[in-house]
Amino acid sequence: MEPLLRVSNLTKVFSDGKQDEYKAVDDVSFELFPGEKLAIIGESGSGKTTIVNMITRLLDATDGSILLNGEDITHYGRKEMKKICRKMQMVFQTPTESFDPRCRLGDAAAESLRNAGISKKEAMETVKDLFIQCGLPEEFMKRYPHEVSGGQCQRAAIARAIAIKPELLILDEATSALDVTVQAEILQLLTKLKEERQISYLFICHDIALVQNFCDRVLVMYQGKIVEQGKTEEVLCFPKHEYTRMLLDSVL
């Protein structure tokens, strides 16, 4: 099976314009396969979000390559990424901040469909079905981000992300701002959507318990490098790297 996402020798160096340089991501390589739930874990500053920002082209890579369905997107600009957005979407850490506060949730969720040339009526019907599928009553389409809870807003964000039927959903700490009960509900929703839509997930997280219960494979990052990777159960139950053991000890 060919990977959906292939990251090869990805490197990001930040410079202050003088002589000081900081290598946030250092020669990172991994693959994500269709229908897979892959986690990247590590402490703050380990390079997790920098990787995501390069994959989504919010940051330029210093070196390496990013292939989505065999297509090299490493140096794509905004115009080229519009096409890629149909294949890849992202759900952010703080749901209320990912929405325009002046825009109703339903209109925001319909935006990608409208941009694809779908009529407003058809787009809003699709969004209504997606909201219901994501556990939100139809009336929530008329609400603004500040008028719903964090968990409800994140459900709306997921509905917005899957509206265009992407193959890959990137979740960057997408549950960390929610309480434990709501986290469990969101993970149940994501599992259901995977089964129904065959979506692949790249799950950026620092919560090992969530990763253990949700993901098929895990990559452990430390100081910009992947220090360990494998099936989730094997890595978390039988860690080989000292940093992985320290990470697990810190949550016991």
Secondary structure, DSSP 8 states (H G I E B T S, - for coil): ---SEEEEEEEEEEE-SSS-EEEEEEEEEEEE-TT-EEEEE--TTSSHHHHHHHHTTSS--SEEEEEETTEE-TT--HHHHHHHTTTEEEE-SSGGGGS-TTS-HHHHHHHHHHHTT--HHHHHHHHHHHHHHTT--GGGGG--GGGS-HHHHHHHHHHHHHTT--SEEEEESTTTTS-HHHHHHHHHHHHHHHHHH--EEEEE-S-HHHHHHH-SEEEEEETTEEEEEEEHHHHHHS--SHHHHHHHHTT-
